[in-house]
Amino acid sequence: TKATASAGGQTASTLPKNFGESVLGHNTQIGVRNSKAGTISGAHNNDAFLESVEITGAKVSNKITDARFPGIVEYSYQLPRTNTKGEFIGGYKSVSTKTTYDPKILPDSKVADMSSRAAVQAESVFKANPALRETSIKVDGYYFQVTRNSKTGEITNSFITMPPRIK
């Protein structure tokens, strides 16, 4: 089932009905490995990410903050290599990055709300650019990466990101 959002007088229906709840779940889930991508899935809440690092045995190699985005931390990390049974086989996968938010500065509910608002704004961008699979949307001074399913056009995720640093 889809929710109907009205943007600029047009009826858009590419947001799943429970989008806000699923974003909240994605942001706060702990210890979920995406084995194919070699990443920690979800865990954009800083506490959930650090707990996931602990559970998965990941190695954090860098931590970046930016005064323009209070409460946001970007981590570089690597998951240990495992076999198909999940047993460690030595070494680490390639470096991944994860942008997290400090729930003391940006509560989970606020980030979920901003994510949903970014997703609604992204609908018009996707309508104007049908080939686009993801886009960056600014909400309340923070950036969100919004992704969609290339086959169905349904918006699949909207997560907080640290924009590239200006040299």
Protein Blocks (a to p, Z undefined) as FASTA:
>chain_A
ZZdddeehiacdfbcfklmmmmmmmmmpghiacfknopaeejlbfklmmmmmmmnopacf
bdcddfklghiacdddddddddfkopaeeijddddddddddfklmgfklmmmmmmmmmmm
mmmmmmmmmmbmbdcddeehiacdddddfklopafbdcdddddddZZ
